[in-house]
Amino acid sequence: MADDKEDLTVVPLPTGETEEEHRRIRSSNDRDQQAEREGRKNRHNQGYDEAADGKNPDPPVERIVDE
């Protein structure tokens, strides 16, 4: 069983993003985290934060239709 591991090759999972796109996303995440550490509100993350905190109430139900 131990010999089986010696023949394995690690292959990264295929992704659709380029190295440039990966750097852009990483940079954006770093800026978001820095703003959060400094206590600044970040418009980019506001919707995510409100949803996670439960601050977005359910939309009002206009009508229910039984079909």
LOMI-704136 format. One record per residue: residue number from 1; residue in one letter; chain; z, x, y of N, C-alpha, C, O, CB in turn. Coordinates in nm, 3 decimals. Atoms other than C-alpha are relative to their C-alpha. Glycine has a CB too. Example, Ala and Ser with C-alpha at 12.3 -4.5 7.8 and 13.67 -1.06 7.14 Angstrom:
+-----+------+-----+---------+---------+---------+---------+---------+----------+---------+---------+---------+---------+---------+---------+---------+---------+----------+
! seq ! type ! mol !    n_up !  n_east ! n_north !   ca_up ! ca_east ! ca_north !    c_up !  c_east ! c_north !    o_up !  o_east ! o_north !   cb_up ! cb_east ! cb_north !
+-----+------+-----+---------+---------+---------+---------+---------+----------+---------+---------+---------+---------+---------+---------+---------+---------+----------+
!   1 !    a !   A !   0.000 !   0.089 !  -0.119 !   0.780 !   1.230 !   -0.450 !   0.000 !   0.090 !   0.120 !   0.066 !   0.194 !   0.118 !   0.125 !  -0.099 !    0.003 !
!   2 !    s !   A !  -0.006 !  -0.082 !  -0.119 !   0.714 !   1.367 !   -0.106 !   0.073 !  -0.077 !   0.109 !   0.090 !  -0.026 !   0.220 !  -0.142 !   0.041 !    0.046 !
+-----+------+-----+---------+---------+---------+---------+---------+----------+---------+---------+---------+---------+---------+---------+---------+---------+----------+
This chain:
+-----+------+-----+---------+---------+---------+---------+---------+----------+---------+---------+---------+---------+---------+---------+---------+---------+----------+
! seq ! type ! mol !    n_up !  n_east ! n_north !   ca_up ! ca_east ! ca_north !    c_up !  c_east ! c_north !    o_up !  o_east ! o_north !   cb_up ! cb_east ! cb_north !
+-----+------+-----+---------+---------+---------+---------+---------+----------+---------+---------+---------+---------+---------+---------+---------+---------+----------+
!   1 !    m !   A !   0.000 !   0.082 !  -0.118 !   0.000 !   0.000 !    0.000 !   0.000 !   0.087 !   0.126 !  -0.069 !   0.054 !   0.222 !   0.119 !  -0.093 !   -0.001 !
!   2 !    a !   A !  -0.006 !  -0.089 !  -0.116 !   0.081 !   0.283 !    0.243 !  -0.136 !   0.065 !   0.026 !  -0.169 !   0.093 !   0.141 !   0.107 !   0.107 !   -0.020 !
!   3 !    d !   A !   0.131 !  -0.062 !  -0.017 !  -0.265 !   0.433 !    0.182 !  -0.097 !  -0.090 !   0.075 !  -0.189 !  -0.041 !   0.139 !  -0.058 !   0.038 !   -0.136 !
!   4 !    d !   A !   0.089 !   0.093 !  -0.068 !  -0.432 !   0.118 !    0.317 !   0.004 !   0.019 !   0.151 !  -0.100 !   0.006 !   0.217 !   0.038 !  -0.143 !   -0.034 !
!   5 !    k !   A !  -0.015 !  -0.015 !  -0.144 !  -0.298 !   0.183 !    0.669 !  -0.075 !   0.122 !   0.051 !  -0.115 !   0.125 !   0.167 !   0.145 !   0.010 !    0.037 !
!   6 !    e !   A !   0.069 !  -0.123 !  -0.042 !  -0.460 !   0.527 !    0.681 !  -0.148 !  -0.024 !   0.027 !  -0.210 !   0.051 !   0.102 !   0.017 !   0.108 !   -0.105 !
!   7 !    d !   A !   0.142 !   0.026 !  -0.015 !  -0.807 !   0.375 !    0.662 !  -0.033 !  -0.097 !   0.113 !  -0.150 !  -0.126 !   0.137 !  -0.053 !  -0.055 !   -0.129 !
!   8 !    l !   A !   0.022 !   0.099 !  -0.105 !  -0.761 !   0.129 !    0.951 !  -0.041 !   0.067 !   0.131 !   0.007 !   0.175 !   0.165 !   0.126 !  -0.084 !    0.021 !
!   9 !    t !   A !   0.043 !  -0.046 !  -0.131 !  -0.933 !   0.176 !    1.285 !   0.040 !  -0.106 !   0.102 !   0.009 !  -0.224 !   0.083 !  -0.153 !   0.028 !    0.005 !
!  10 !    v !   A !  -0.042 !   0.093 !  -0.104 !  -0.784 !   0.017 !    1.599 !  -0.119 !  -0.025 !   0.092 !  -0.177 !   0.069 !   0.148 !   0.122 !   0.055 !    0.079 !
!  11 !    v !   A !   0.113 !   0.038 !  -0.085 !  -1.050 !  -0.173 !    1.792 !   0.052 !  -0.098 !   0.104 !   0.117 !  -0.196 !   0.066 !  -0.117 !  -0.063 !   -0.085 !
!  12 !    p !   A !  -0.049 !   0.093 !  -0.101 !  -0.974 !  -0.342 !    2.125 !  -0.071 !  -0.135 !  -0.011 !  -0.187 !  -0.143 !  -0.053 !  -0.020 !   0.058 !    0.141 !
!  13 !    l !   A !   0.059 !   0.132 !   0.002 !  -1.032 !  -0.715 !    2.149 !  -0.110 !  -0.009 !   0.106 !  -0.094 !   0.044 !   0.216 !   0.108 !  -0.108 !    0.024 !
!  14 !    p !   A !   0.106 !   0.012 !  -0.100 !  -1.358 !  -0.800 !    2.323 !   0.041 !  -0.097 !   0.111 !   0.097 !  -0.202 !   0.084 !  -0.132 !  -0.047 !   -0.066 !
!  15 !    t !   A !  -0.027 !   0.088 !  -0.114 !  -1.319 !  -0.948 !    2.670 !  -0.126 !  -0.011 !   0.082 !  -0.218 !   0.070 !   0.070 !   0.119 !   0.053 !    0.086 !
!  16 !    g !   A !   0.116 !   0.020 !  -0.084 !  -1.565 !  -1.079 !    2.920 !   0.011 !   0.071 !   0.133 !  -0.081 !   0.064 !   0.215 !  -0.022 !  -0.146 !    0.024 !
!  17 !    e !   A !  -0.017 !  -0.063 !  -0.131 !  -1.425 !  -0.876 !    3.209 !  -0.037 !   0.148 !  -0.003 !  -0.018 !   0.218 !  -0.103 !   0.144 !  -0.017 !    0.047 !
!  18 !    t !   A !   0.036 !  -0.140 !  -0.015 !  -1.551 !  -0.545 !    3.332 !   0.122 !   0.078 !   0.046 !   0.225 !   0.019 !   0.080 !  -0.118 !   0.017 !    0.100 !
!  19 !    e !   A !  -0.110 !  -0.084 !  -0.049 !  -1.329 !  -0.254 !    3.429 !   0.029 !  -0.030 !   0.147 !   0.144 !  -0.031 !   0.189 !  -0.034 !   0.150 !   -0.019 !
!  20 !    e !   A !  -0.018 !   0.033 !  -0.142 !  -1.388 !  -0.341 !    3.795 !   0.075 !  -0.132 !   0.017 !   0.164 !  -0.143 !   0.101 !  -0.137 !  -0.008 !    0.071 !
!  21 !    e !   A !  -0.067 !   0.129 !  -0.005 !  -1.282 !  -0.701 !    3.736 !   0.146 !   0.015 !  -0.042 !   0.235 !  -0.047 !   0.017 !  -0.072 !  -0.102 !   -0.090 !
!  22 !    h !   A !  -0.137 !  -0.025 !   0.046 !  -0.974 !  -0.581 !    3.548 !   0.084 !   0.062 !   0.112 !   0.198 !   0.022 !   0.134 !   0.000 !   0.091 !   -0.124 !
!  23 !    r !   A !  -0.071 !  -0.064 !  -0.112 !  -0.875 !  -0.358 !    3.843 !   0.027 !  -0.101 !   0.112 !   0.135 !  -0.100 !   0.172 !  -0.081 !   0.119 !    0.055 !
!  24 !    r !   A !  -0.018 !   0.100 !  -0.105 !  -0.927 !  -0.647 !    4.088 !   0.113 !  -0.096 !  -0.035 !   0.196 !  -0.128 !   0.050 !  -0.132 !  -0.078 !    0.023 !
!  25 !    i !   A !  -0.105 !   0.092 !   0.045 !  -0.705 !  -0.880 !    3.884 !   0.135 !   0.070 !   0.005 !   0.233 !   0.012 !   0.052 !  -0.030 !  -0.051 !   -0.143 !
!  26 !    r !   A !  -0.126 !  -0.076 !   0.000 !  -0.438 !  -0.612 !    3.841 !   0.051 !   0.019 !   0.142 !   0.171 !   0.006 !   0.168 !  -0.019 !   0.137 !   -0.069 !
!  27 !    s !   A !  -0.038 !  -0.019 !  -0.140 !  -0.439 !  -0.542 !    4.215 !   0.053 !  -0.129 !   0.060 !   0.152 !  -0.128 !   0.133 !  -0.120 !   0.051 !    0.082 !
!  28 !    s !   A !  -0.045 !   0.130 !  -0.050 !  -0.407 !  -0.912 !    4.295 !   0.138 !  -0.033 !  -0.054 !   0.224 !  -0.081 !   0.020 !  -0.100 !  -0.110 !   -0.038 !
!  29 !    n !   A !  -0.131 !   0.025 !   0.060 !  -0.116 !  -0.945 !    4.053 !   0.108 !   0.087 !   0.064 !   0.218 !   0.040 !   0.090 !  -0.004 !   0.025 !   -0.150 !
!  30 !    d !   A !  -0.096 !  -0.091 !  -0.064 !   0.055 !  -0.641 !    4.207 !   0.038 !  -0.050 !   0.139 !   0.156 !  -0.046 !   0.176 !  -0.059 !   0.142 !    0.010 !
!  31 !    r !   A !  -0.029 !   0.053 !  -0.134 !   0.024 !  -0.792 !    4.558 !   0.088 !  -0.124 !  -0.009 !   0.181 !  -0.141 !   0.069 !  -0.131 !  -0.033 !    0.075 !
!  32 !    d !   A !  -0.080 !   0.121 !   0.017 !   0.161 !  -1.125 !    4.437 !   0.145 !   0.032 !  -0.036 !   0.238 !  -0.028 !   0.017 !  -0.062 !  -0.089 !   -0.109 !
!  33 !    q !   A !  -0.134 !  -0.038 !   0.041 !   0.458 !  -0.959 !    4.270 !   0.077 !   0.066 !   0.113 !   0.197 !   0.043 !   0.128 !  -0.006 !   0.094 !   -0.120 !
!  34 !    q !   A !  -0.065 !  -0.065 !  -0.114 !   0.533 !  -0.746 !    4.577 !   0.044 !  -0.104 !   0.102 !   0.156 !  -0.095 !   0.155 !  -0.096 !   0.102 !    0.065 !
!  35 !    a !   A !  -0.036 !   0.107 !  -0.094 !   0.528 !  -1.054 !    4.802 !   0.120 !  -0.078 !  -0.051 !   0.209 !  -0.113 !   0.026 !  -0.119 !  -0.094 !    0.024 !
!  36 !    e !   A !  -0.112 !   0.074 !   0.058 !   0.763 !  -1.233 !    4.563 !   0.129 !   0.080 !   0.011 !   0.234 !   0.023 !   0.042 !  -0.028 !  -0.034 !   -0.145 !
!  37 !    r !   A !  -0.119 !  -0.084 !  -0.012 !   1.005 !  -0.939 !    4.561 !   0.053 !   0.002 !   0.143 !   0.174 !   0.010 !   0.165 !  -0.030 !   0.142 !   -0.045 !
!  38 !    e !   A !  -0.038 !  -0.003 !  -0.141 !   1.005 !  -0.942 !    4.942 !   0.039 !  -0.138 !   0.052 !   0.077 !  -0.152 !   0.168 !  -0.113 !   0.056 !    0.083 !
!  39 !    g !   A !  -0.038 !   0.134 !  -0.039 !   1.071 !  -1.317 !    4.948 !  -0.103 !  -0.071 !   0.085 !  -0.073 !  -0.174 !   0.145 !   0.128 !   0.005 !    0.073 !
!  40 !    r !   A !   0.106 !   0.063 !  -0.078 !   0.740 !  -1.399 !    5.117 !  -0.069 !  -0.106 !  -0.084 !  -0.091 !  -0.087 !  -0.203 !  -0.102 !   0.106 !    0.050 !
!  41 !    k !   A !   0.077 !   0.104 !   0.067 !   0.559 !  -1.721 !    5.031 !  -0.144 !   0.047 !  -0.013 !  -0.200 !   0.105 !   0.080 !   0.008 !  -0.135 !    0.077 !
!  42 !    n !   A !   0.136 !  -0.041 !   0.026 !   0.221 !  -1.659 !    4.879 !  -0.083 !  -0.125 !  -0.026 !  -0.060 !  -0.195 !  -0.126 !  -0.008 !   0.100 !   -0.120 !
!  43 !    r !   A !   0.081 !   0.121 !   0.014 !  -0.038 !  -1.934 !    4.926 !  -0.075 !  -0.003 !  -0.132 !  -0.095 !  -0.110 !  -0.191 !  -0.099 !  -0.011 !    0.116 !
!  44 !    h !   A !   0.075 !  -0.010 !   0.125 !  -0.228 !  -1.810 !    4.622 !   0.081 !  -0.054 !  -0.118 !   0.024 !  -0.118 !  -0.207 !  -0.038 !   0.145 !   -0.026 !
!  45 !    n !   A !  -0.085 !   0.040 !   0.113 !   0.068 !  -1.880 !    4.391 !   0.078 !  -0.127 !   0.025 !   0.151 !  -0.171 !  -0.064 !   0.095 !   0.110 !   -0.033 !
!  46 !    q !   A !  -0.083 !   0.114 !  -0.035 !   0.219 !  -2.181 !    4.567 !  -0.011 !  -0.114 !  -0.100 !   0.091 !  -0.169 !  -0.142 !  -0.037 !  -0.050 !    0.137 !
!  47 !    g !   A !   0.017 !   0.109 !   0.095 !   0.070 !  -2.441 !    4.332 !   0.062 !   0.031 !  -0.136 !   0.120 !  -0.057 !  -0.199 !  -0.147 !  -0.031 !   -0.017 !
!  48 !    y !   A !  -0.059 !  -0.039 !   0.128 !   0.178 !  -2.246 !    4.024 !   0.152 !  -0.008 !   0.007 !   0.217 !  -0.058 !  -0.085 !  -0.044 !   0.142 !   -0.039 !
!  49 !    d !   A !  -0.145 !  -0.001 !  -0.015 !   0.531 !  -2.203 !    4.156 !   0.056 !  -0.142 !   0.007 !   0.158 !  -0.173 !  -0.054 !   0.041 !   0.079 !    0.125 !
!  50 !    e !   A !  -0.047 !   0.138 !  -0.011 !   0.566 !  -2.570 !    4.249 !  -0.006 !  -0.071 !  -0.134 !   0.085 !  -0.146 !  -0.169 !  -0.083 !  -0.076 !    0.104 !
!  51 !    a !   A !   0.013 !   0.063 !   0.131 !   0.441 !  -2.681 !    3.909 !   0.109 !   0.051 !  -0.095 !   0.168 !  -0.027 !  -0.169 !  -0.140 !   0.028 !   -0.060 !
!  52 !    a !   A !  -0.101 !  -0.058 !   0.087 !   0.678 !  -2.442 !    3.730 !   0.140 !  -0.049 !   0.038 !   0.225 !  -0.067 !  -0.049 !  -0.005 !   0.153 !    0.006 !
!  53 !    d !   A !  -0.131 !   0.046 !  -0.047 !   0.972 !  -2.558 !    3.945 !   0.015 !  -0.152 !  -0.007 !   0.124 !  -0.204 !   0.017 !   0.023 !   0.047 !    0.142 !
!  54 !    g !   A !  -0.005 !   0.145 !   0.008 !   0.883 !  -2.926 !    3.896 !   0.001 !  -0.069 !   0.134 !   0.051 !  -0.180 !   0.146 !   0.120 !  -0.041 !   -0.077 !
!  55 !    k !   A !  -0.002 !   0.057 !  -0.135 !   0.831 !  -2.987 !    4.268 !  -0.119 !  -0.092 !   0.028 !  -0.122 !  -0.160 !   0.130 !   0.003 !   0.110 !    0.103 !
!  56 !    n !   A !   0.115 !   0.087 !  -0.018 !   0.500 !  -3.168 !    4.226 !   0.028 !  -0.131 !  -0.073 !   0.025 !  -0.136 !  -0.195 !  -0.131 !   0.066 !   -0.052 !
!  57 !    p !   A !  -0.026 !   0.128 !   0.068 !   0.581 !  -3.533 !    4.161 !  -0.126 !  -0.053 !  -0.066 !  -0.238 !  -0.018 !  -0.028 !   0.054 !  -0.105 !    0.099 !
!  58 !    d !   A !   0.115 !   0.062 !   0.066 !   0.360 !  -3.731 !    3.929 !  -0.074 !  -0.086 !   0.101 !  -0.011 !  -0.151 !   0.185 !   0.044 !  -0.085 !   -0.124 !
!  59 !    p !   A !   0.074 !   0.084 !  -0.094 !   0.080 !  -3.904 !    4.118 !   0.030 !  -0.148 !  -0.027 !   0.057 !  -0.186 !  -0.140 !  -0.153 !   0.027 !   -0.010 !
!  60 !    p !   A !  -0.029 !   0.142 !   0.022 !   0.134 !  -4.276 !    4.174 !  -0.108 !  -0.065 !  -0.087 !  -0.225 !  -0.030 !  -0.079 !   0.010 !  -0.074 !    0.134 !
!  61 !    v !   A !   0.094 !   0.072 !   0.087 !  -0.026 !  -4.506 !    3.917 !  -0.054 !  -0.119 !   0.079 !   0.023 !  -0.204 !   0.123 !   0.070 !  -0.046 !   -0.134 !
!  62 !    e !   A !   0.061 !   0.108 !  -0.076 !  -0.273 !  -4.738 !    4.089 !  -0.008 !  -0.127 !  -0.081 !   0.027 !  -0.235 !  -0.033 !  -0.139 !   0.041 !    0.048 !
!  63 !    r !   A !   0.006 !   0.118 !   0.087 !  -0.333 !  -4.971 !    3.799 !  -0.021 !   0.047 !  -0.144 !  -0.074 !   0.155 !  -0.169 !  -0.116 !  -0.097 !    0.043 !
!  64 !    i !   A !   0.016 !  -0.029 !   0.142 !  -0.328 !  -4.976 !    3.422 !  -0.096 !  -0.103 !  -0.057 !  -0.078 !  -0.223 !  -0.037 !   0.137 !  -0.002 !   -0.076 !
!  65 !    v !   A !   0.102 !   0.088 !   0.056 !  -0.627 !  -5.121 !    3.241 !   0.009 !   0.006 !  -0.152 !   0.006 !   0.115 !  -0.211 !  -0.143 !   0.039 !    0.050 !
!  66 !    d !   A !  -0.003 !   0.008 !   0.146 !  -0.603 !  -5.239 !    2.881 !  -0.138 !  -0.044 !  -0.047 !  -0.177 !  -0.159 !  -0.029 !   0.111 !  -0.098 !   -0.050 !
!  67 !    e !   A !   0.136 !   0.033 !   0.044 !  -0.951 !  -5.224 !    2.730 !  -0.007 !  -0.018 !  -0.148 !  -0.114 !  -0.046 !  -0.202 !  -0.097 !   0.106 !    0.044 !
+-----+------+-----+---------+---------+---------+---------+---------+----------+---------+---------+---------+---------+---------+---------+---------+---------+----------+
